[in-house]
Amino acid sequence: MDSMDPSRAFVRNVKRLIVKVGTAVVTRGDGRLALGRLGALCEQLKQLNSGGYEVILVTSGAVGLGRQRLRYRRVANSSFADLQNPHTDFDGKACAAVGQSSLMALYDTMFSQLDVTSSQLLVTDGVFRDKGFRQQLSDTVTSLLDLRVIPIFNENDAVSDRKAPYQDSSGIFWDNDSLACLLAMELKADLLVLLSDVEGLYNGPPSDPKSKLIHTYVKEKHQGEITFGDKSRLGRGGMTAKVNAATCAADAGIPVVITSGKATDNILKVLQGERIGTLFHQDAHLWTLVGDQVGAREMAVAARECSRRLQALEAHERRKILLDIADALEANISVIMAENEADVAAAEESGYETSLVSRLALEPKKICALAESVRKLAEMEEPIGRALSRTELADGLILEKRSCPLGVILVIFESRPDALVQIASLAIRSGNGLLLKGGKEAKRSNAILHQIICSAIPDTVGDKLIGLVISREEIPDLLKLDDVIDLVIPRGSNMLVTKVKSSTKIPVLGHADGICHVYVDKSANIDMAKRILHDAKTDYPAACNSMETLIVHKDLLSNGGLNELIFDLQREAVTLYGGPRASSLLNIAEACSLHHEYSSMACTIEIVDDVFAAIDHIHQYGSAHTDCIITEDTEVAEIFLQQVDSAAVFHNASTRFCDGSRFGFGAEVGISTSRIHARGPVGIEGLLTIRWLLRGSGQVVDGGNGVTFTHKDLPPDS
């Protein structure tokens, strides 16, 4: 909770909350009850009730449920002739009267299954004009909450005489949204949560990809830019009613969050301080939230515009930007170190693992090494506009294939702040716009490095070429921008990569697992094998190119070679788990899975009959990252190199060599195990695509008769 968005810090003091669930959440599109969503809602309220929160529920849905039941009864009791003459719709008050008992029976059943007691309170607007009633209501609710009972409120539509919304301050409430607002003020709630069928309030239609979710509503800023659509398909309200109710409650000092009721845990997320939905708060106009000042789309569009200006520069001008960045890094070592030391201290205080703190820490010599790597990138061959091929299509008609930047790239990376420098340098060298989201543990380091790099970018390009995303809550908005962002590169855990891939239409370049194998063949030099295994497993166990599975030829079991390998690994405190064959023969614990990434001083060992069995094992359980064979038999080595279908395949070399810097790329933005576009360590080449340039002198197709095609290859640089 200490790292939550400061605008959500109020949740620490929430004791009593009111949750209002709308008709569009309670029912499906056909008017039937959405039992799954209701069940998830009750589960959340049960958890809050057990956790000591005082929970009050305001629910819609009675009219819709009643209408559905009456329609069913009409069809069941109609003759064929009746069905040929459709009747008009039912009276809303009759629907409310029929549906209310069914709705409450359903809540009672669901809560009873969760060992929670609920109670029903039906009200109309008129009774709130009576001070005695209001006091009695407050006393009753307090008594119920003291008994851990969840009060369930609903407007009594069956007897309400309201025909239209109130247009002035004389009225009490018109719908369940305004009822929830009124109850929040009457019962002195600490928070009001309005559940809708969308994620929150948008500055345009939620279905429009250009619409932006408003995380914090500022009346002075947003009131004029929002266009409201139709009201709820079944209830009286809609987003207009929710905003009016939320504004009223916020003005009275009660924070309000409008969020989706279709998610299974959004109420819990709100109370955990996550920045979801739209927040209404009386102090919102005083806050300066980065996400609200510069939205995801604005940031991405600005990066694209700047990248086009960068591409328009001469090659030596782009090179100078990198050299200036290198100089700026070295000139600001003390400033960088001060911010980085603050990050490291905060990480240690928070109890982060030693390996994470180690990746987080920068040293002066490391900063100097980063600067030097940026200079090496600057001196590399110009990648933009490079001629890849030239073809004479016909006399005087020349087709060229040239390299060009991808456009705008979003990189979500782990806690290492040095990755920010590498990624930014590669983006500039390849002419791309860039959006960066680093780990929160390195927020100070990332911020100062971003500032230093942007200060070296000339005004002719613009410092918005590289955008730094501050809050992870901005990521969902960014992942929707498939019309502006061209590639997403997640660098982090399996969970992160998987979540990104399932959340966007933008192409994703990355690897979900780093399950690297080393196969030791029967002809391997055992001393060489021990050196390679030692490096592949212990040099950096958390790295994605670390060995996770050791495969050995069965002959090493009888000639003593396997014992030497095992003894050497165990001496380095590596914990070994066996595959089905190895665990039995070696009497070691069986691995939980043969497709497992330990990222620690542990690995799986398995025994196979030959190189073909090793290849089959890798294809079945590997992740197509990096796999290695250790053998003195060149014929066997070639079989392995040619048949293992991984991004990187090595012979007699540690898997730790799979790295952009070690491959001579200068740096890398990540490693890709996909088979489209880039594969393996991704450097500048992986951030480029192609353009086709055709130069002619008035040629036309004319149904295929306009020219005589020659299709002659020409030297690329001629």
SVG drawing of the C-alpha trace seen along z (x, -y; Angstrom):
<svg xmlns="http://www.w3.org/2000/svg" viewBox="-56 -25 95 73">
<polyline fill="none" stroke="black" stroke-width="0.4" points="0.0,0.0 3.0,-2.4 3.7,-2.5 0.1,-3.2 -0.8,-6.2 -1.0,-9.2 -4.5,-10.0 -5.8,-6.7 -4.2,-7.1 -7.7,-7.8 -8.5,-4.1 -6.3,-3.6 -9.0,-5.3 -12.1,-3.6 -14.3,-1.8 -17.8,-2.2 -18.5,-1.9 -21.5,-1.9 -21.5,0.2 -24.1,-0.5 -24.6,2.1 -26.4,1.1 -28.9,2.8 -26.5,3.4 -24.2,5.3 -27.0,7.3 -28.6,8.4 -27.3,9.7 -28.0,8.2 -31.2,10.3 -32.5,9.1 -31.8,12.3 -29.8,12.2 -26.0,12.3 -25.6,15.0 -21.8,15.2 -21.4,11.4 -23.8,11.5 -21.9,14.4 -18.6,12.5 -20.1,9.4 -21.3,11.3 -17.9,13.0 -16.2,9.6 -18.7,8.2 -18.3,11.3 -14.5,10.8 -14.9,7.2 -17.5,8.0 -15.2,10.6 -12.3,8.1 -14.1,5.6 -15.5,3.3 -19.1,2.0 -20.7,2.7 -23.9,1.3 -25.3,2.4 -27.6,0.4 -28.9,2.6 -30.8,2.1 -32.3,4.9 -35.8,5.5 -37.6,4.0 -35.5,5.9 -36.0,9.2 -39.7,8.6 -40.1,7.9 -38.3,11.1 -40.6,13.2 -43.8,11.6 -42.8,12.2 -42.2,15.8 -45.6,16.1 -47.3,14.5 -45.8,16.9 -46.5,19.9 -50.2,18.9 -50.8,17.7 -52.7,19.5 -51.3,19.7 -53.6,16.9 -52.3,14.7 -48.8,15.3 -49.7,14.0 -50.7,10.7 -47.8,9.3 -48.8,7.3 -47.4,4.0 -44.7,3.9 -45.5,4.3 -46.1,1.5 -42.8,0.7 -44.3,0.6 -45.7,4.1 -42.3,5.3 -40.7,3.7 -43.2,5.4 -42.7,8.8 -39.0,8.5 -38.1,7.1 -39.0,10.3 -37.1,12.5 -34.0,10.2 -33.9,10.2 -34.5,14.0 -31.5,14.4 -29.3,12.2 -30.4,13.9 -29.6,17.3 -26.2,16.3 -25.2,14.6 -26.5,17.5 -24.2,19.8 -21.3,17.5 -22.5,17.5 -23.5,13.8 -26.8,12.3 -28.4,9.7 -31.4,7.4 -33.8,5.5 -34.6,1.8 -37.1,0.4 -37.3,-3.4 -39.0,-6.1 -37.8,-9.7 -40.6,-11.2 -39.8,-9.6 -36.4,-11.3 -38.2,-14.6 -39.1,-13.3 -36.2,-14.0 -37.6,-11.3 -37.5,-8.7 -33.9,-9.7 -32.8,-9.3 -34.6,-6.0 -33.0,-4.8 -29.5,-5.7 -30.1,-3.9 -31.4,-0.8 -28.4,-0.6 -26.0,-1.1 -27.6,1.8 -27.4,4.0 -23.8,3.2 -22.9,3.8 -24.4,7.3 -22.3,7.8 -25.5,7.8 -25.3,6.3 -28.1,3.9 -29.4,4.0 -31.2,0.9 -33.4,0.4 -35.8,-2.4 -39.3,-1.1 -40.2,-1.7 -43.6,0.1 -45.0,-2.8 -42.7,-5.7 -44.6,-8.6 -41.6,-10.2 -42.1,-10.6 -38.9,-12.4 -35.5,-13.4 -35.4,-16.4 -34.1,-19.5 -33.3,-21.5 -32.2,-21.0 -35.7,-20.4 -35.6,-16.7 -34.1,-13.9 -33.3,-11.2 -34.5,-10.0 -32.7,-6.7 -30.5,-4.2 -27.3,-6.2 -28.6,-9.3 -30.0,-7.1 -26.6,-5.7 -25.2,-9.3 -27.9,-10.3 -27.2,-7.3 -23.5,-8.0 -24.1,-11.4 -26.8,-10.4 -24.9,-7.4 -21.5,-9.2 -19.8,-6.6 -16.0,-6.8 -16.3,-5.7 -18.9,-5.2 -18.3,-2.6 -20.6,-2.8 -20.3,0.4 -21.0,-0.1 -20.8,2.1 -17.6,0.2 -14.2,-0.4 -15.1,-4.0 -15.7,-7.4 -14.2,-8.0 -13.8,-11.2 -15.7,-9.6 -17.6,-6.4 -15.9,-3.5 -16.0,-1.4 -13.9,-4.0 -10.2,-3.1 -9.4,-6.8 -11.4,-7.3 -9.3,-7.7 -10.2,-6.5 -10.3,-9.4 -8.6,-8.1 -9.4,-11.2 -12.3,-13.4 -11.7,-17.1 -14.9,-19.0 -13.3,-22.2 -11.3,-20.1 -13.5,-17.2 -17.1,-18.5 -17.0,-20.1 -15.2,-17.4 -17.4,-14.4 -20.2,-13.3 -22.8,-11.0 -24.5,-8.3 -27.9,-6.7 -29.1,-5.9 -29.1,-2.3 -31.0,0.1 -33.2,1.2 -32.8,-1.1 -33.4,-4.8 -29.8,-5.9 -26.7,-5.6 -23.4,-7.2 -24.9,-10.7 -26.7,-9.7 -23.5,-8.2 -21.4,-11.3 -24.1,-13.5 -24.3,-11.3 -20.5,-11.0 -20.0,-14.8 -22.6,-15.5 -21.0,-13.0 -17.5,-14.2 -18.5,-17.8 -19.8,-16.6 -16.3,-15.1 -17.1,-11.4 -14.6,-9.9 -16.4,-8.0 -15.0,-5.5 -16.9,-4.5 -15.6,-1.2 -16.6,2.0 -18.9,4.4 -18.1,7.1 -14.7,7.8 -14.5,10.2 -12.4,8.2 -12.6,4.5 -14.1,3.5 -11.1,5.2 -8.7,3.5 -10.1,0.1 -9.6,0.7 -6.1,1.9 -5.3,-1.5 -5.1,-0.4 -5.7,-3.1 -8.7,-1.6 -11.9,-3.2 -12.6,-6.9 -12.1,-8.7 -14.2,-11.7 -12.6,-13.6 -13.1,-17.0 -9.4,-17.7 -8.9,-16.3 -8.4,-19.8 -5.3,-20.2 -3.6,-17.1 -1.2,-17.0 -1.3,-13.4 1.1,-12.6 -1.3,-10.1 -4.1,-12.8 -1.8,-15.6 -0.3,-13.5 -2.5,-10.6 -1.4,-7.4 -2.5,-8.4 -0.9,-11.8 2.4,-10.3 2.4,-7.8 1.4,-10.3 4.1,-12.7 6.7,-9.9 5.7,-9.1 5.9,-12.8 9.4,-13.1 10.6,-9.9 9.7,-11.2 11.8,-14.3 14.6,-12.1 14.5,-10.1 14.7,-13.3 18.1,-14.2 21.3,-13.4 23.1,-10.3 25.9,-12.3 23.3,-14.3 21.7,-11.2 25.1,-9.9 25.9,-13.1 22.8,-12.7 24.1,-9.4 27.6,-10.8 26.0,-13.7 24.0,-11.2 27.2,-9.3 28.9,-12.5 25.8,-13.5 25.8,-10.2 29.4,-10.6 28.9,-14.2 26.0,-13.3 27.4,-10.2 27.1,-11.8 23.4,-12.7 22.6,-9.3 24.3,-7.6 22.3,-9.7 19.0,-8.7 20.0,-5.1 21.2,-4.8 17.8,-6.0 16.1,-3.3 18.5,-0.6 17.9,-1.8 14.1,-1.7 14.3,1.8 16.3,3.1 14.0,1.6 11.0,3.2 12.7,6.6 13.2,7.3 15.3,10.3 19.1,9.8 19.1,10.7 16.7,7.9 18.6,5.4 21.8,6.5 20.2,5.9 18.9,2.6 22.3,1.2 24.5,-1.0 28.1,-1.8 30.2,-4.6 32.1,-2.1 28.8,-0.6 27.6,-4.0 30.9,-4.6 30.5,-1.2 26.9,-2.2 28.3,-5.5 30.9,-3.5 28.3,-1.1 26.3,-4.1 29.4,-5.4 29.9,-2.0 26.3,-2.1 27.0,-5.6 30.0,-4.3 28.1,-1.3 27.1,-1.4 24.1,-3.6 21.0,-1.3 18.3,-3.6 17.7,-3.8 20.2,-1.0 19.8,0.4 19.0,4.1 18.3,4.9 17.7,3.3 15.8,4.8 15.1,3.6 11.5,4.5 11.5,3.2 13.6,0.8 13.9,-2.4 11.8,-1.1 13.9,-0.4 12.6,1.1 14.6,0.7 14.2,2.4 15.5,0.2 15.5,0.5 13.4,-1.8 12.3,-2.2 9.3,-0.3 7.7,-3.5 6.7,-3.6 7.8,-0.9 6.5,-0.3 9.0,1.5 7.9,2.8 11.1,3.9 12.4,5.2 14.1,3.5 17.5,2.9 17.9,-0.8 20.8,-0.2 18.2,1.4 16.6,-2.0 19.9,-3.4 20.4,-0.5 16.8,-0.5 16.7,-4.3 20.0,-4.2 18.9,-1.4 15.6,-3.3 17.5,-6.5 20.0,-4.6 17.2,-2.9 15.1,-6.0 12.1,-4.8 9.9,-6.6 9.9,-4.9 7.6,-4.6 9.3,-3.1 7.7,-1.5 10.3,-0.4 9.9,1.4 8.7,-0.7 11.8,0.3 13.9,-1.8 11.6,-4.8 14.1,-7.4 17.0,-5.9 14.7,-5.6 13.5,-9.2 16.9,-10.7 18.3,-8.6 15.3,-9.5 15.8,-13.2 19.5,-13.1 18.9,-11.3 16.1,-13.6 18.2,-16.7 20.6,-15.5 17.9,-15.3 17.9,-18.5 14.8,-20.7 14.7,-19.8 13.6,-16.3 11.8,-17.0 12.3,-15.5 9.0,-13.6 10.8,-11.1 11.2,-9.0 8.2,-8.9 8.5,-7.5 5.3,-5.9 5.1,-6.5 2.2,-4.4 1.5,-0.7 -2.2,-1.7 -1.4,-3.5 -0.3,-0.2 -3.9,1.0 -4.5,-2.3 -1.3,-1.9 -2.0,1.7 -5.2,0.5 -3.3,-1.8 -2.7,0.6 -3.2,-2.3 -0.3,-4.3 2.1,-1.8 3.8,0.7 5.5,3.1 5.4,4.1 8.5,5.7 7.9,7.0 11.1,7.8 10.2,9.6 8.5,12.5 6.5,15.2 3.4,13.7 4.1,10.3 4.8,11.5 1.7,13.8 -0.5,11.0 0.7,8.5 0.2,11.0 -3.4,11.6 -4.2,7.9 -3.3,6.3 -3.7,6.4 -0.3,4.9 2.4,7.3 4.4,8.5 8.1,9.5 9.4,11.4 9.8,14.7 7.5,16.1 10.1,18.7 13.8,19.1 14.1,22.9 17.6,23.4 19.0,26.9 22.6,28.2 23.0,31.7 26.3,33.5 26.9,36.1 28.9,39.4 31.9,38.0 32.0,34.7 35.2,33.5 34.2,33.8 36.5,31.0 35.1,28.7 31.6,29.8 32.2,28.9 33.4,25.4 30.4,24.8 27.8,26.1 29.4,24.1 29.1,20.9 25.7,21.7 24.1,22.3 26.0,20.2 27.2,17.1 23.7,15.4 21.0,18.0 18.2,15.5 19.0,14.7 16.8,16.0 19.8,17.6 20.8,19.6 20.7,23.4 17.6,24.8 17.8,28.5 20.9,30.7 20.5,33.6 23.2,36.3 23.9,39.3 23.2,42.7 26.8,43.8 28.0,41.1 26.1,43.0 28.4,46.0 31.8,44.4 31.7,42.0 31.3,38.8 27.9,38.1 29.1,38.4 31.8,35.8 29.2,33.4 26.8,33.9 29.6,33.5 30.8,30.3 27.3,28.7 26.5,29.8 29.8,28.3 28.5,25.0 25.3,25.5 23.1,26.2 20.0,28.2 19.3,31.0 15.9,32.4 15.4,35.4 13.3,36.2 11.4,39.6 14.5,41.6 17.2,39.6 15.2,39.4 15.0,43.1 18.6,43.9 20.2,41.2 17.8,41.3 17.0,37.6 13.7,35.8 11.6,35.7 11.1,32.3 7.7,30.8 7.7,30.3 10.1,30.8 9.0,27.4 10.2,25.4 12.3,22.2 14.0,22.1 15.8,18.8 17.8,19.8 20.6,22.2 18.6,25.3 18.1,27.3 16.6,30.4 18.7,33.4 17.5,36.1 19.2,39.1 18.6,39.9 19.7,42.6 21.2,40.4 21.3,37.0 17.9,37.6 16.3,38.3 17.9,35.1 16.4,33.1 13.0,34.6 13.2,33.7 14.1,30.1 11.3,29.7 8.8,31.2 9.8,29.3 11.9,26.3 11.0,22.8 12.9,22.3 15.3,19.8 18.9,21.2 20.1,24.8 23.6,26.2 25.4,29.4 28.8,30.4 30.5,33.0 33.7,33.7 31.8,35.5 31.3,32.9 28.8,35.0 26.6,35.3 27.1,31.5 25.8,30.7 22.8,32.9 22.0,30.9 22.7,27.5 20.5,28.1 17.6,29.9 17.0,28.1 14.4,25.4 15.4,22.7 16.3,19.0 19.9,19.8 21.7,23.2 25.3,23.5 28.1,26.1 30.6,26.3 29.8,22.8 27.8,21.6 24.2,20.5 25.1,17.3 26.6,16.1 23.0,15.5 23.1,11.7 22.9,8.7 26.1,7.1 28.0,10.4 26.7,11.0 28.2,7.6 24.9,5.7 26.0,3.0 22.9,3.6 19.6,5.4 16.0,4.6 15.2,8.2 15.2,11.7 12.6,13.1 11.5,16.8 8.9,16.1 9.5,17.1 8.2,13.8 10.4,10.8 13.3,10.8 14.5,14.0 17.1,14.4 18.8,11.3 17.1,8.2 19.4,5.4 19.1,2.6 18.1,5.1 15.1,6.2 13.8,2.6 13.8,2.1 11.4,3.1 11.5,2.4 10.1,0.0 9.8,0.4 10.9,-2.5 10.0,-2.4 11.5,-4.9 10.2,-5.2 9.7,-7.5 6.0,-7.4 5.5,-3.6 1.9,-2.2 0.6,1.3 -2.1,1.2 -3.4,4.6 0.0,6.1 0.9,4.7 2.5,1.4 6.0,2.7 8.2,5.7 9.3,7.1 13.0,7.9 13.2,8.6 17.0,8.1 18.9,8.0 21.1,5.0 23.9,4.2 22.2,2.7 24.5,-0.4 24.8,-1.2"/>
</svg>
